[in-house]
Amino acid sequence: MDLRLLARLRNQAEIGPEIEEMELADMQALLGRRPRSVAEGQRSIDRWCAPRGPSATRNSVRYFHRHARREEALMRGGMGRAANARAAAIR
């Protein structure tokens, strides 16, 4: 676990600012305004998604996909056995 945490911290130092900028840009596209921080943006997205429920728009699905890919990039080298896992297709 320690090595996984260290991998996350290393990735955060190397690509964290670029990842944060991409996250904020995607949040702005989804919300129509740029959040001051990723944490503020996450709270805004929670409020934005709540009334929409399962009827999420194509834009929100795209955002969540890109968000998951960025999180995966930050965990590169720290995923253990899950590193090469593939999710089943959504039907």
Stockholm file with secondary structure:
# STOCKHOLM 1.0

chainA/1-91         MDLRLLARLRNQAEIGPEIEEMELADMQALLGRRPRSVAEGQRSIDRWCAPRGPSATRNSVRYFHRHARREEALMRGGMGRAANARAAAIR
#=GR chainA/1-91 SS CHHHHHHHHHHHHHHHHHHHHHHHHHHHHHHSSCCSSHHHHHHHHHHHHTTTGGGCCHHHHHHHHHHHHHHHHHTTTCCGGGGGCCCCCCC
#=GC SS_cons        CHHHHHHHHHHHHHHHHHHHHHHHHHHHHHHSSCCSSHHHHHHHHHHHHTTTGGGCCHHHHHHHHHHHHHHHHHTTTCCGGGGGCCCCCCC
//
